[in-house]
Amino acid sequence: MSEKDYELLTTPEALPEGVDPEEYIIATYYTIQPSWLDGYTLGQAAALEQSTGTWTPVPKETPEVRKLHAARVTGAYEVPPYQWQLPKTDERTWILQIAFPIRNLGEPNLPLMLSTVVGNLSAAGKIKLLDLSFPKKWVQGFKGPKFGIPGLKQLLKIKDRPILNNMIKPCVYSPCEIGADLAYQVAAGGVDFVKDDELLADMALNKVEDRVTKFMEQIDKASEEKGEPTLYTVNITDRPKKTLELAEKAIDLGANALMVNIITVGYETFRDLAEDPSINVPILAHTDFSATMFASPYYGVDARLILGKFCRLAGADIEVYIAV
């Protein structure tokens, strides 16, 4: 196929009302680009780069392939909206919307979805993913939280007040009795959740099995005294396989809740844990490391996705996040 033939391929564009929202994931981006590059052109290049194309024409990217699998630009809006005269400026700001066919993704999963809607596009200068609109049938492929906030409030016998959480400090310590004693004090004082610090997991100086045993003795004592339960979220963050093994071990030893550093472990490892029918206790997601993806106003992924939608899809019942 010649370069001329390539240029005659169907362009990756569509009117928003011409895209079936049950067949496409709609991604919204904020981008600042050199003034000579209009957002619509960038959107077309991005749509192809993240679906059927690459930086150079390839023989088998036919109109038929594009019709089935190419992403489509559904919106390119300049901010501010210069309508008829562009002032002298080095950069222009755009909001872009691109629709990605879910047929490209197979079974619903976050890694391939993120590779599709961000992927190599993350290297295209100042561009940030703001939001994603998912087809209902794609979202239904995730089981989500077993408890969620309503289930946690029922479990904790809470009606009309916020859930109160307390993390054990110092962050890393030994022996585990130090944390267990503190857990008793705060639980007896009315705290609903007692959590490990994100820096303390299964280490030789303070093992998960030892903490569960000692903490639950104190938690049960406090719960009996105050007449309402307290949950202890033991941090089982580790390699994927070991995280799942630690979850089973902790529950066997009497743990009534779990905690995982969801960003560093990975959304799908967390999802495996949350969707495992043998894991019948709430799971708290800690989102340390997440600011590496959302802190910049110009790059990465919006915090509402990193801390919100993705954690929910992965099955987090409750989470601890950086104030933004």
Phi, psi and omega in degrees: 000129180281165178298326178296317178298320180300318182293339181274357178298155179304135181281147183279076183218156177194151170286144181307318181287352178267001180251124180289114182295347176270358181239355184225144166269126181261117180256137178244129184236151170247128182215144174241123186228163176306149187298334181284347183255110179280152186296327181296318178296317177299318179300318179297316179297318180294319180300319179285317180303324184263014177221277187255341191251189178207196186281356181216150179301139177235141190301325188268004176276077186274166174305326180293319178295316179296320181301322182276322195237349183287141170287161185227138175283122178250355178191140174216108188238119179280141180233119354292162187279082175296118188267326185217350180215126181264121179290164178289116183206151180276335184225154176231146184249137184225151163250122180246147172233130181230135180258126181249125181292131181288347176297340179284345192258345182068215179298141182303121175206151184282322182301312182289325177299314180292324176298329181281311188274345177240291173039228181293341179299337180294345179265008185268040177079215184282093178215132183227133176284120183267320185199161176224132174252121187256144171297143181302318184291333177288316179297325181294350175285351177255137181280336177072192183292146174283328184247303187068179183298316178301317180293323178293318179295323177293317180296323183269359180061042179255134179249294191236046176209162177292160172280133183253126182244146176222127177263148181280129173235140012294158184296309179240133185202169171202148000281177185291342179299334178300310180291323181297319179297317178295322179299319178299315184297314183285326178294315178296333180280355174116004180290142180273319179243134166244122184239149169294157170287153180296342181273352182248117179232234180258093182239158181302327183283344183198089187282149177303314183298324178291317181296316181302314182298309184289316182295315184293330174301314181286322179296315179297320178299313180295319181298320179294321182292320185267349175081014175211152187283158170232139178260137175249115181265100181280133184280115181249020181302127179192194172299153187310308183297317183289327176302315179294321178295318179295325178299312180296318180297315182298317180294319177300329181273359175108008178299137180254005175193163181228161176224139178222137172285094195293327184286315183284328176285323181111140182302320185284331172296316177299318180298318177303319180293311184293329183269357177288120183296341180279346178270098189249026178236158178298152179235123177266132176261126172258132189252035173300153182081350185293330182294342175297340183256340184235351189296326180283138176285351186246343186228159172092215186228140182300143182301329182292338173275310183300315184267341186253274188302317185291320178295321178296313179299323181287345174106018180292132177280327181201158181215158173250128183222163178289136178294126181230000000 
